[in-house]
């Protein structure tokens, strides 16, 4: 049975990984590891790097076969802030696979809070009056009116990671 270390204990992210990896073949180990980037990543580059760092740290910390890192952030296009999200898969052989996911623009009021140096989760708590949105539907769930939640957004990224990894392993 392979050990998959998930570089977070965030419920939405763990649910995304659990939905892809069968418990019959894998032991999933959520683990708290640093992203080694800002608490609120502000670019694709920084968000992707956070995912890579989480995957590598989880792999090492849990002595796993595979480490998965998932990171949410924001990035700017034409003066607007957009949600972005990245994932990384790292294995013991040094292979690192990355994938990015859905993007939507943030309302001006939310972007203003982030530009003032606050984390998206804190801004969203104030914006919606609800706590722990990052563990539930996430900003993506709020701003898509529930059509896409944080777990399904990250599930898509995990599918992209696993598909690329399988392709890589079969063809290299």
Number of C-alpha atoms within 10 A of each C-alpha: 9 13 17 27 31 31 32 23 15 17 14 23 28 23 17 21 26 18 14 13 16 11 12 8 10 14 16 20 19 21 19 16 18 16 25 14 16 12 14 18 23 21 18 19 12 22 27 27 22 27 28 28 25 32 32 27 25 28 27 17 15 18 14 20 17 24 31 33 31 33 26 26 24 24 20 15 8 5 7 13 24 20 22 24 26 26 29 29 28 29 19 14 8 8 12 18 19 23 20 22 17 15 15 14 17 17 12 11 11 19 20 14 17 19 12 8 10 15 17 25 18 17 18 21 15 13 12 11 9 10 13 12 21 23 17 16 22 22 25 25 19 16 16 12 11 13 11 17 21 25 25 20 21 26 24 18 24 30 17 18 22 19 12 16 19 10 11 12 10 8 7 5
